[in-house]
Amino acid sequence: MKKYFLFFIFIFAACFLFVCPLKAEFFKNFFSQKDMKVLICLTDSSNASDKHVNFFAVKHSSSEKFMKICFIDENISVYQNQKQNKTLKNVFFETKSAERPAVIKNKIENIFNNGITFDYYVFFDNKFLQKVISIFSKVEDLENNKEILKIAGSYDAERYTRNMALLKLLKYIYSNITRTNIINMLKSFYNRDFYFTTDFRLRDFLLSYSKILNENKNFKFADVPVINKQNILKPDYDGITKILNFFSQKLYEKDKENLKIEVLNASEKNRLAIKAANKLRENGFDVFEWGTSAKKYDFTIILDYIGTYENSEKIKNILNCGEIIFKPEDREYTEISVFLGKDCNIYDKLDRVQ
């Protein structure tokens, strides 16, 4: 969100906006494009032999209140050279830099059965992300952002934890954009020590920046569903259809009373799952199972397997934390999984008074 994301496009839009004044009537022409779909690639800029890349499909629509972001696992296997399967990550790093946009766009569009074709691409590395954070961070918040940035850049962290850190950085930048830091961002390009490339046109920079600041959009997240066969990750094409619906229309809303919800403690905090389960039950949700997660998360994650976004949003508000990720999977006993991270704080009468 991490990102990392489409908002960095708006940063450059702002740069052009301030250096290229335009007449008001000229701006009206920029709003003819109702939506755009962008492929974002954030690469690991370290010299480690095991490099990584984060892929995100982003849709910005002028008619919706959400900016939609879909995570794409770098380890998804794709057909390569008519002979063998390779992961998206391997295809990316084995392709010459100049050829990567065309090749990786084609591979990811094939994953979506060409139901999503990208209007533009944006590639950048961790150094660019660090530059953006340093410019957009207030002094008092800089240390916290450095900690989140550390999580976002750590490939020892589980993928959702990394992506959530990136999303938090995106939201922070989104809420702190000013004319001054936009100009500082522009000045930083004269001495460029990072990697950034895109095929965005000036017209669309301006469109994006103008619209995003005026619309106060929220973010809506999804994850490409996969099937693991013999340790090979392949797209789940039944789920892909639901992802295409996620991008194109409102999702089905299921009756809250009939939802099957599990709550798992993904932190080190005592009794967090039962406390969250009790709180959800007090607000009318039926939690059929709670326990401890084998995976540990810094941030609370609400996995919505059926697309009942309105109810997932209610759960998020009740717990006062978490990000919702639509991950279409056929699960016999679970429709929503809540992974309670370190950011979740719930207290009850059994907690010791400090």
Secondary structure, DSSP 8 states (H G I E B T S, - for coil): -----THHHHHHHHHHHHHS---HHHHHGGGG--EEEEEEEEE--S--SS--EEEEEEEEETT-SEEEEEEE-TTBEEEETTTEEEEHHHHHHHS-GGGHHHHHHHHHHHHTTTSS--SEEEEEEHHHHHHHHHHH--GGGHHHHHHHHHHHT-TTS-HHHHHHHHHHHHHHHHHT--HHHHHHHHHHTTS--S-EEE---HHHHHHHHHHHHHHT-EEEEEE--EEEETTEEEE-HHHHHHHHHHHHS------GGG--EEEEE-SS-TTHHHHHHHHHHHTT--EEEEEE-SS--SS-EEEESS--HHHHHHHHHHHT--EEEE-----SS-SEEEEE-TT-----TTS---
